[in-house]
Structures are given as structure tokens and as C-alpha cells.
């Protein structure tokens, strides 16, 4: 009986989902203001449009696996688990993530940047 209880406890510990404490990209904003809006949402997918004028960022947040497309580029300071770096992002750039990710960003460029984020549910 002790062995069975031990096995069940071990399974329970390793099968529990971790709780996300950060906001998702729609919930996260900048200095109390939203930077993303929902363009379309279905049972399987959500499409966000996120707009960052110069000096505006996105507080620390998480992303589910997603695809992104840059409608209008700029230069960003990005902080994630790898540190902080400055990255020029050109119009038309695409990217995708297959795992959960976390970061915060700040538009340090001189033009407004706009992104589409397509998330699977």
C-alpha cells in the first residue's frame, strides 16, 4: 500500500501543470495602456495586432506557441531568459515559437512598429 501511495504521489507531482503568473500578450500592456487588440478569435486560434510607438514597450509577459509577422518594423530592446539585447526588426520579418516563452520589449527606435501574433489555442 505504501508503494502504491508513493507511486501515485510521484505521478501527481510530475503531472501537475505549472501555473502561469505572467499576463499573456493581450493582458500585458505598457504603463497601464493596452498595446494589443484582438483582430480575430476562434476556438482554435487568436490573432492579435500589437502597436508600439517609439518609447512604448510591452511589460513582461508570456507567449504560447505562436507565429508572428512584422507589419512595420523598428528597433527593440528585448529582455528574456538570455539577457537584454537591442534588435533591429525589419518590416516583413516572420518568426515562430513552438514552446512557451517569456520576455519584455521596448521600442527604442524612431518609428512605430506593428506586429501580428497568431496563437493556437
N, C-alpha and C positions, 0 to 999 in steps of 0.2 A: 504494500500500500504506500509506504514512504517513497519507493522508487517511482510509482505512478504519479504521485503528487509532485515529485521533483521534476519529472518529465513535463507535466502539464504547466508547471511554473516556468520552466525554461522556454517552452513553446510560447507561452503568454508574453514573456519578456521580449522575445525576438520578433513576435508578430505584431506588436503594438505599433500603430502609426505614430510618427513624431508629429507634434502639434506645431504648426507654423505660427510664429508670433509676429512676423513682419506683415505689413499690408501687401496686397497684390498691386500690380501696376495701376489699376483703376482707382483703388482706395488711396494709394500713395499720391502725394501732391508736392507742392513746394510752398512753404510758408503759409500753409492753410488754404491754398488755392489748388484746384484740380488742374492737372496738365494733360489728362487723357479723357477721351469720351468714347462711348460705345457706338460704333458705326453699324454693327450687325451682331446679333446673338441668336444662336440656335441651340438645340440640345447637345450638339456635337462640337460647336466652335464659337469663339468670341473674337471679334475684330475690333481693335482699338486704334484710334488715331491720337497720337501724343504730340503736343506742340511745345517747343522750348525756345522762347525768345532769348536773346543774349542775356546772360546773368541769371537765368532761370534753370533750375535743375529738377531732379526727381529724388525725393528722400529715399533712404534705404528701403528696398522692397524686394520681393521675390518674384520670380517668373516660373511658371510651369513650363514644360517643353513648348517651344513656340518657333514661329518663323517671323522674321522682321524685314521690312523694306523701308529704305530712306527716301521719302518724297522730296525732302530738301535738306541738304547737309550743312554742317558747321563743325566746330572743333569742341570736343568734350573732354572734361576731366572725369575719369571713371575710377571709382574705388570699389574693389571687390576683394575676395579672399587672397588675391595675388598682389595686393597693394594698390597704389594710386598711379595713374599714368594719364598723359594727355594724348588724345587720339583725334586726328582729323578724319571726319566721316563724310565721304562724298555722296552727292545725290545719286540714287540708283543702286547703292550698296545693299546687298541682302545678307542675311545671316540666319542660322537656325541653331537651336539648342535642343538636345534630346534629354537633358536632365534638369532638375530643379536648379535654379541659380539665384544668387542674391547680389545686389550692387546698389550704389547710388551714383548719380551723374550730375554734372553741372555744365551748362553750355558756356564755355569760355571764349567762344568765337564771336564774330561781329554780325552774324546773320541768324535769323530764326530758322530752327530746324524742325522738321516734321517727320514722324515715323508712323508706319502701320505695323501693328503687332497682331499676329494671328495665332491664337491659342486653341489647342484641342482641349476639350473638357473631359 
